[in-house]
Amino acid sequence: MSALSFAAASAGAVALGWFLRERSFRRTRVVAPGVRKDVDLPHEGEFELYHNAFSLCSKKVRMCFAELGVAYRAHHVDLIETGRYGTLSRAFLAINPAAVVPVLVHRGHPVYESHEIIVYAAEHAHSRVELVPDDPVAAARMADWVHKSSLLGDRPVDDLQVSAGNCVPGLTLPLFAAMIGDIPTVRIAEGLLFHRLRTRPLVFLVLKAAGLTRLPALRPAMALVRASHRWMARHLDDLETELAQYGPWILGAQFTLADVSWAVILDRLREADWEASLLGEHRPHVTRYWNRIRERPSYRAAMTKYEHPAVRRGTERIIAKRRSDPAFDAAVYGSH
């Protein structure tokens, strides 16, 4: 064996050894939603939130906490969209082996899944604000509208008809394409090595190679955008009908967890520049509702305060691309 071959073999052995060792420490798995009283984690405050500025579900929890007036210790965890796979670090996997945010740690016990967290917070925050109706029938309606806004399952895009939340990934594809170009390929590839859901890093690698300019040429991506747009329009039609009947909030006079949940859906439409297509004169009640949400201090505390520079740049790039390239605008944002 030549010296060069020996060096290559040695380097390969070292890389393989590193990967096997890291994989043993960074295994991910599904975690059941809800509070885990059997798990005790290190903590300094009563409420500690592991979240991400861009994460839809993190936004929901932050807005809920802001409405309730919950004081919490915040731990920002990067997603690949905001720089790197912080969720795949050994430190975070000790908090959530599923490698997703948000996670609430309450007195050392983790609470998983955003819809579970907001219900748990409403019950344990000792707040004077009531985000859950006392009437059981109204509470059931609220739970139904929370469900209609939630990201459900590992592959939400397979069930677009179930919830508006499931339509969000498809409608976020232009924003992903606008953001992911700034992320080094090696950081995206880390997800292929350690993330249990390898489809996501594969999609990001494709979007990085294509960028915004070639996004319309990605037929599977465009098919998903169109389907997500169609189903989001139907979910928003349902919301339009509900608000027209009850307003000003989903359940009428009381602002509830249903409104917290829908606020983040509408905020993502803003970030990915879908407002003109899905709101406005098409759905006047939803548009007025969205304007009322943005006036709430909780919106500013949960969304505006945490706006990530990478997201802001991505939105600006989409707007600039649409203005400068009518063909792109028609292909991606045109009539669906």
Legacy VTK file of the C-alpha trace (Angstrom):
# vtk DataFile Version 3.0
C-alpha trace
ASCII
DATASET POLYDATA
POINTS 336 float
0.000 0.000 0.000
1.344 3.395 -0.986
1.704 6.210 1.525
-1.148 8.051 -0.196
-3.452 5.045 -0.036
-2.547 4.459 3.607
-3.282 8.094 4.440
-6.638 7.905 2.670
-7.554 4.671 4.433
-6.551 6.135 7.800
-8.593 9.270 7.191
-11.574 7.140 6.212
-11.236 5.039 9.344
-11.054 8.144 11.531
-14.135 9.644 9.837
-16.067 6.409 10.240
-15.036 6.161 13.877
-16.131 9.746 14.504
-19.474 9.164 12.821
-20.226 5.964 14.738
-19.279 7.588 18.030
-21.348 10.705 17.340
-24.312 8.650 16.195
-24.251 6.737 19.464
-24.543 10.036 21.352
-26.983 11.720 18.968
-29.688 9.146 18.373
-33.123 10.675 17.837
-36.499 9.103 18.458
-40.180 9.925 18.651
-41.292 11.368 21.995
-44.887 11.207 23.197
-46.583 14.615 23.493
-47.462 16.077 26.888
-45.742 16.433 30.236
-43.178 13.862 31.388
-43.314 13.770 35.175
-40.848 10.872 35.169
-38.105 13.036 33.627
-36.145 15.555 35.707
-33.978 18.028 33.827
-31.567 20.656 35.155
-33.309 24.023 35.423
-32.936 27.434 37.016
-36.435 28.872 36.643
-39.958 27.570 37.074
-40.643 27.945 33.359
-37.869 27.442 30.818
-38.562 27.457 27.103
-36.344 25.927 24.434
-37.448 27.600 21.218
-36.422 29.018 17.854
-37.152 32.469 16.442
-38.424 31.107 13.091
-40.223 27.987 14.318
-43.981 28.233 13.835
-44.679 26.169 16.945
-42.224 28.215 19.023
-44.033 31.390 17.995
-47.294 29.896 19.208
-45.891 29.140 22.645
-44.206 32.538 22.975
-47.462 34.316 22.139
-49.365 32.171 24.620
-46.830 33.012 27.336
-47.027 36.706 26.466
-50.819 36.660 26.753
-50.639 34.881 30.095
-47.843 37.090 31.402
-45.615 34.079 32.063
-42.056 34.964 32.985
-39.731 32.350 31.538
-36.072 31.677 30.902
-35.536 31.473 27.135
-33.049 29.158 25.428
-32.782 29.845 21.696
-31.963 26.703 19.727
-30.934 27.098 16.097
-32.648 25.275 13.276
-30.806 24.808 10.002
-32.877 27.668 8.561
-31.373 30.036 11.136
-27.806 28.760 10.886
-27.231 25.202 12.033
-28.791 22.046 13.433
-28.741 23.109 17.084
-31.523 20.600 17.687
-29.052 17.800 16.902
-26.534 18.830 19.539
-25.921 16.452 22.420
-27.042 19.135 24.865
-30.421 19.641 23.227
-31.061 15.938 22.621
-30.839 15.528 26.390
-33.810 17.920 26.544
-35.759 16.448 23.630
-34.601 13.224 21.934
-37.012 13.982 19.076
-34.748 16.918 18.077
-37.593 19.417 17.662
-38.570 22.687 19.306
-40.307 24.013 21.303
-39.908 22.270 24.629
-41.199 23.682 27.890
-39.407 22.639 31.045
-41.649 23.300 34.036
-39.972 22.747 37.391
-37.631 20.311 35.665
-40.281 18.288 33.816
-40.367 18.585 30.005
-43.606 19.216 28.124
-43.494 18.222 24.448
-45.485 19.483 21.417
-46.695 23.063 21.118
-50.430 22.361 21.336
-49.820 20.436 24.562
-47.565 23.193 25.892
-50.084 26.001 25.421
-52.856 24.025 27.130
-50.474 23.090 29.947
-49.366 26.729 30.346
-52.972 27.956 30.464
-53.604 25.507 33.309
-50.401 26.106 35.311
-49.476 29.748 34.780
-51.596 31.136 37.663
-52.579 33.985 35.365
-55.582 36.258 35.599
-55.943 35.933 31.833
-58.293 33.174 30.708
-57.355 31.683 27.345
-59.645 28.648 27.699
-63.439 29.105 27.933
-65.205 27.813 31.041
-68.095 26.500 28.974
-67.324 22.907 27.843
-68.989 23.390 24.463
-66.963 26.528 23.758
-63.807 24.794 25.003
-64.432 21.960 22.560
-64.847 24.470 19.717
-61.596 26.096 20.755
-59.783 22.741 20.755
-61.131 22.042 17.275
-59.770 25.347 15.959
-56.410 24.741 17.625
-56.323 21.382 15.838
-57.231 23.066 12.533
-54.120 25.246 12.843
-51.609 22.669 14.078
-48.710 20.975 12.312
-49.630 17.327 12.679
-47.306 14.345 12.400
-43.893 13.833 10.844
-45.228 14.348 7.311
-47.859 17.074 7.570
-47.814 17.678 3.793
-49.502 14.301 3.315
-52.665 15.596 5.000
-53.172 19.134 3.757
-56.932 18.818 4.102
-56.698 18.220 7.858
-55.289 21.547 9.018
-53.959 24.906 7.909
-50.785 24.103 9.826
-50.134 21.179 7.496
-50.272 23.585 4.530
-47.573 25.832 5.993
-44.468 23.809 4.932
-45.514 23.885 1.277
-46.248 27.606 1.347
-42.925 28.221 3.099
-40.890 26.642 0.268
-40.171 30.030 -1.405
-38.957 31.394 1.921
-36.821 28.305 2.529
-35.290 28.766 -0.930
-34.597 32.420 -0.170
-32.968 31.649 3.183
-31.082 28.392 2.720
-28.563 29.780 0.238
-26.767 31.477 3.135
-26.258 28.178 4.998
-23.077 26.177 4.252
-23.758 22.846 2.576
-21.785 20.972 5.218
-24.174 22.189 7.910
-27.198 21.028 5.945
-25.527 17.641 5.345
-25.281 17.122 9.109
-29.004 16.465 9.039
-28.458 13.559 6.650
-26.123 11.969 9.166
-28.100 12.384 12.364
-31.683 13.562 11.833
-34.357 10.872 11.968
-36.332 12.743 9.283
-33.813 12.850 6.443
-36.290 14.167 3.900
-35.961 17.685 5.322
-32.181 18.057 4.805
-32.561 16.525 1.335
-35.180 19.138 0.466
-32.950 21.901 1.808
-30.003 20.688 -0.274
-32.180 20.733 -3.401
-33.481 24.221 -2.567
-29.947 25.453 -1.934
-28.865 24.192 -5.343
-31.908 25.680 -7.075
-32.313 28.943 -5.208
-35.297 31.201 -5.786
-34.550 31.607 -9.485
-34.908 27.921 -10.346
-37.645 27.120 -7.840
-40.369 27.133 -10.565
-38.462 24.364 -12.380
-38.756 22.004 -9.394
-41.996 20.269 -10.364
-42.600 18.337 -7.108
-41.986 21.516 -5.111
-44.361 23.540 -7.264
-47.011 20.835 -7.070
-46.779 21.009 -3.280
-46.985 24.816 -3.314
-50.133 24.716 -5.449
-51.814 22.017 -3.376
-50.916 23.798 -0.138
-52.321 27.048 -1.515
-55.617 25.386 -2.513
-56.117 23.770 0.870
-54.975 26.833 2.818
-57.592 28.838 0.913
-60.262 26.364 2.040
-59.121 26.506 5.668
-59.132 30.301 5.525
-62.639 30.203 4.007
-63.736 28.225 7.066
-62.121 30.829 9.305
-63.787 33.631 7.305
-67.189 32.021 7.888
-66.515 31.555 11.593
-65.371 35.134 12.101
-68.314 36.498 10.128
-70.685 34.637 12.434
-68.955 35.137 15.795
-66.117 37.731 15.628
-64.091 39.641 16.603
-62.186 36.528 17.730
-62.775 32.928 16.735
-65.001 32.218 19.731
-66.516 35.684 19.822
-65.608 38.202 22.505
-62.995 36.051 24.255
-59.447 35.804 22.897
-58.422 32.149 23.344
-55.779 29.602 22.485
-57.497 29.234 19.117
-56.516 32.796 18.246
-52.976 32.244 19.520
-52.691 29.250 17.220
-54.043 31.016 14.136
-51.913 34.104 14.721
-48.765 32.180 13.825
-50.327 30.772 10.640
-51.101 34.282 9.440
-47.650 35.481 10.445
-46.028 32.808 8.274
-48.180 33.927 5.333
-46.736 37.395 5.916
-43.150 36.099 6.058
-43.531 34.082 2.838
-45.399 36.953 1.112
-48.754 35.208 0.614
-50.933 37.943 2.158
-52.017 39.487 -1.144
-52.989 36.099 -2.535
-54.822 34.695 0.477
-56.070 37.691 2.457
-57.158 41.190 1.460
-60.435 41.521 -0.404
-60.641 37.733 -0.738
-61.347 37.311 2.964
-62.184 40.646 4.612
-63.101 39.217 8.018
-59.830 37.286 8.239
-57.924 40.379 7.116
-59.469 42.537 9.842
-58.841 39.733 12.318
-55.170 39.601 11.282
-54.861 43.365 11.737
-56.330 43.104 15.245
-53.870 40.350 16.125
-50.900 42.474 15.047
-52.050 45.236 17.369
-51.812 43.002 20.442
-48.758 43.427 22.691
-48.409 39.640 22.730
-47.841 39.597 18.964
-45.057 42.139 19.251
-43.524 40.253 22.183
-43.683 36.843 20.514
-43.069 37.651 16.853
-41.726 41.150 16.235
-39.232 41.001 19.089
-37.839 37.678 17.878
-37.775 38.369 14.133
-34.630 36.652 12.873
-32.323 38.502 10.434
-32.230 35.443 8.158
-36.025 35.466 7.896
-36.124 39.210 7.246
-33.560 38.811 4.444
-35.521 35.913 2.985
-38.761 37.898 2.882
-37.004 40.867 1.293
-35.485 38.600 -1.363
-38.881 37.140 -2.250
-40.436 40.595 -2.595
-37.530 41.810 -4.736
-37.645 38.685 -6.920
-41.380 39.015 -7.502
-40.981 42.641 -8.537
-38.044 42.032 -10.865
-39.139 38.726 -12.404
-42.790 38.595 -13.554
-42.331 35.032 -14.814
-41.248 33.865 -11.363
-44.118 35.777 -9.756
-46.647 34.169 -12.066
-45.198 30.673 -11.709
-44.973 30.640 -7.908
-47.500 33.191 -6.672
-49.905 33.363 -9.609
-53.424 31.994 -9.733
-53.668 28.540 -8.145
LINES 1 337
336 0 1 2 3 4 5 6 7 8 9 10 11 12 13 14 15 16 17 18 19 20 21 22 23 24 25 26 27 28 29 30 31 32 33 34 35 36 37 38 39 40 41 42 43 44 45 46 47 48 49 50 51 52 53 54 55 56 57 58 59 60 61 62 63 64 65 66 67 68 69 70 71 72 73 74 75 76 77 78 79 80 81 82 83 84 85 86 87 88 89 90 91 92 93 94 95 96 97 98 99 100 101 102 103 104 105 106 107 108 109 110 111 112 113 114 115 116 117 118 119 120 121 122 123 124 125 126 127 128 129 130 131 132 133 134 135 136 137 138 139 140 141 142 143 144 145 146 147 148 149 150 151 152 153 154 155 156 157 158 159 160 161 162 163 164 165 166 167 168 169 170 171 172 173 174 175 176 177 178 179 180 181 182 183 184 185 186 187 188 189 190 191 192 193 194 195 196 197 198 199 200 201 202 203 204 205 206 207 208 209 210 211 212 213 214 215 216 217 218 219 220 221 222 223 224 225 226 227 228 229 230 231 232 233 234 235 236 237 238 239 240 241 242 243 244 245 246 247 248 249 250 251 252 253 254 255 256 257 258 259 260 261 262 263 264 265 266 267 268 269 270 271 272 273 274 275 276 277 278 279 280 281 282 283 284 285 286 287 288 289 290 291 292 293 294 295 296 297 298 299 300 301 302 303 304 305 306 307 308 309 310 311 312 313 314 315 316 317 318 319 320 321 322 323 324 325 326 327 328 329 330 331 332 333 334 335
